Amino acid sequence: MKRLNRREKIMVASGAALLAFFFVFQFVVSPVLDRLDLLDRIIPKKEQELAEIIQLKNEYDALKRSGRQTARRVGKGEGTVTLSYLESLAEKAGLKKNIRYMKPLGKSKGEGYLENSMEIKLSRIPIEQLVRFLYDIENSKKPVKVTELDILINKRDVSTLDAKIQIASFEST
């Protein structure tokens, strides 16, 4: 370096500075910029995924609360549904005269509960009354649900329906 004149020293220093700048840019600045660009693309996607997770958590919490309420109702004996209860719901919907038969299908044991299944067959019923009956079943204060529903147009009167409905109620064990 001592043998170089001032102009050559400036050229070597400039070259070294340019080389240092290149290495700093290539191995420090460029990876940082690439990472920032990647994060700019990933962050909105992750925020959307987080929003979906929060929504699913809220749905899960609501279902869990509903399950606890149902378990409390079953535990209090509100789960006992009989054929006479179904008959009263049919009468409320104006379907008592349309009942062909009602029969118990038996009980099956679940984890901590008994599922009691029943079947009711209705004939020549208007659709409005069937909808009302199904609504009353599904919104009953007792833990009961429709497990199977077969609907056919009545062959003698095409303005009415025939329906066979299987209903399950739950009792605590």
C-alpha positions as CSV (number, residue, x, y, z in Angstrom):
1,M,0.0,0.0,0.0
2,K,2.9,2.3,0.7
3,R,4.1,2.0,-2.9
4,L,0.8,3.2,-4.3
5,N,0.2,6.8,-5.1
6,R,-2.7,8.8,-3.8
7,R,-5.0,8.1,-6.8
8,E,-4.3,4.4,-6.7
9,K,-5.1,4.3,-3.0
10,I,-8.4,6.1,-3.6
11,M,-9.2,3.5,-6.3
12,V,-8.3,0.5,-4.1
13,A,-10.3,2.0,-1.1
14,S,-13.2,2.7,-3.4
15,G,-13.1,-0.9,-4.8
16,A,-12.9,-2.2,-1.2
17,A,-15.8,0.0,-0.1
18,L,-17.8,-1.1,-3.2
19,L,-17.0,-4.8,-2.5
20,A,-18.0,-4.3,1.2
21,F,-21.2,-2.6,0.1
22,F,-22.0,-5.5,-2.3
23,F,-21.4,-8.1,0.4
24,V,-23.5,-6.2,3.0
25,F,-26.3,-5.7,0.5
26,Q,-26.1,-9.4,-0.8
27,F,-25.9,-11.0,2.6
28,V,-27.7,-8.6,5.0
29,V,-30.0,-6.2,3.2
30,S,-31.3,-8.4,0.5
31,P,-32.3,-11.3,2.8
32,V,-34.0,-8.8,5.2
33,L,-36.0,-7.3,2.2
34,D,-37.0,-10.8,1.0
35,R,-38.1,-11.7,4.5
36,L,-40.2,-8.5,4.8
37,D,-41.8,-9.2,1.4
38,L,-42.6,-12.8,2.5
39,L,-44.1,-11.5,5.8
40,D,-46.2,-9.0,3.9
41,R,-47.7,-11.9,2.0
42,I,-48.1,-14.3,4.9
43,I,-49.5,-12.0,7.6
44,P,-52.9,-11.4,5.9
45,K,-53.3,-15.1,5.4
46,K,-52.5,-15.9,9.0
47,E,-54.8,-13.1,10.2
48,Q,-57.6,-14.7,8.2
49,E,-56.8,-18.2,9.6
50,L,-56.8,-16.7,13.1
51,A,-60.2,-15.2,12.5
52,E,-61.5,-18.6,11.4
53,I,-60.0,-20.2,14.5
54,I,-61.7,-17.7,16.7
55,Q,-65.0,-18.2,14.9
56,L,-64.7,-22.0,15.3
57,K,-63.8,-21.6,19.0
58,N,-67.0,-19.5,19.5
59,E,-69.1,-22.1,17.7
60,Y,-67.5,-24.8,19.9
61,D,-68.2,-22.9,23.1
62,A,-71.8,-22.4,22.1
63,L,-72.2,-26.1,21.3
64,K,-70.5,-27.0,24.6
65,R,-72.9,-24.7,26.5
66,S,-75.9,-26.2,24.7
67,G,-74.6,-29.7,25.5
68,R,-74.3,-28.8,29.2
69,Q,-77.9,-27.3,29.2
70,T,-79.2,-30.5,27.6
71,A,-77.3,-32.7,30.0
72,R,-78.8,-30.6,32.9
73,R,-82.3,-31.0,31.4
74,V,-81.8,-34.7,31.0
75,G,-80.5,-35.0,34.5
76,K,-83.6,-33.2,35.8
77,G,-85.9,-35.8,34.3
78,E,-87.1,-33.5,31.5
79,G,-85.8,-36.1,29.0
80,T,-88.6,-38.5,29.6
81,V,-90.7,-38.5,26.4
82,T,-93.6,-40.9,26.1
83,L,-96.0,-41.8,23.4
84,S,-98.6,-39.7,25.1
85,Y,-96.3,-36.7,24.9
86,L,-96.0,-37.2,21.2
87,E,-99.7,-37.6,20.9
88,S,-100.2,-34.3,22.7
89,L,-97.8,-32.6,20.3
90,A,-99.8,-34.1,17.4
91,E,-103.0,-32.9,18.9
92,K,-101.5,-29.4,19.3
93,A,-100.6,-29.4,15.6
94,G,-104.1,-30.7,14.7
95,L,-102.9,-34.1,13.6
96,K,-104.4,-36.4,16.3
97,K,-107.1,-37.8,13.9
98,N,-104.4,-38.5,11.3
99,I,-102.3,-40.8,13.5
100,R,-102.2,-44.3,11.9
101,Y,-100.0,-45.8,14.7
102,M,-97.5,-44.9,17.3
103,K,-95.0,-47.5,18.6
104,P,-91.9,-47.6,20.8
105,L,-88.8,-48.9,19.0
106,G,-86.7,-49.6,22.0
107,K,-83.8,-48.1,23.9
108,S,-80.2,-47.9,23.2
109,K,-77.5,-47.0,25.6
110,G,-75.1,-44.2,25.0
111,E,-72.3,-42.8,27.1
112,G,-74.1,-41.5,30.2
113,Y,-77.6,-41.6,28.6
114,L,-80.3,-43.8,27.2
115,E,-81.8,-43.1,23.8
116,N,-85.4,-44.0,23.6
117,S,-86.8,-44.3,20.0
118,M,-90.4,-44.1,18.9
119,E,-92.2,-44.1,15.6
120,I,-95.3,-42.3,14.5
121,K,-97.1,-42.8,11.2
122,L,-99.4,-40.1,10.0
123,S,-101.7,-40.2,6.9
124,R,-103.5,-37.6,4.8
125,I,-101.9,-34.6,6.5
126,P,-101.5,-31.1,5.1
127,I,-97.9,-29.9,4.8
128,E,-98.5,-26.9,7.1
129,Q,-99.6,-29.2,9.9
130,L,-96.6,-31.5,9.3
131,V,-94.3,-28.6,9.5
132,R,-95.9,-27.4,12.7
133,F,-95.6,-30.8,14.2
134,L,-91.9,-31.1,13.3
135,Y,-91.3,-27.6,14.6
136,D,-92.9,-28.5,17.9
137,I,-90.8,-31.6,18.2
138,E,-87.5,-29.9,17.4
139,N,-88.3,-26.9,19.7
140,S,-89.6,-29.0,22.6
141,K,-88.3,-28.2,26.1
142,K,-87.5,-31.9,26.3
143,P,-84.3,-33.3,24.7
144,V,-85.9,-34.9,21.7
145,K,-85.0,-35.0,18.0
146,V,-86.3,-36.4,14.8
147,T,-83.9,-39.1,13.7
148,E,-85.7,-40.3,10.5
149,L,-88.4,-38.7,8.4
150,D,-90.1,-40.4,5.4
151,I,-92.6,-38.3,3.5
152,L,-94.8,-39.4,0.6
153,I,-97.6,-37.8,-1.3
154,N,-100.9,-39.5,-0.4
155,K,-102.1,-41.6,-3.4
156,R,-105.8,-41.0,-2.7
157,D,-105.5,-37.3,-2.0
158,V,-102.5,-35.7,-3.7
159,S,-102.9,-32.4,-1.8
160,T,-101.9,-34.3,1.4
161,L,-98.9,-36.2,2.6
162,D,-98.2,-39.5,4.5
163,A,-95.3,-39.4,6.9
164,K,-93.4,-41.8,9.1
165,I,-91.3,-40.1,11.7
166,Q,-88.8,-41.7,14.1
167,I,-88.1,-39.7,17.2
168,A,-85.5,-40.2,19.8
169,S,-85.6,-38.9,23.3
170,F,-82.8,-39.0,25.9
171,E,-82.7,-40.0,29.5
172,S,-79.8,-39.8,31.9
173,T,-78.5,-43.2,33.2
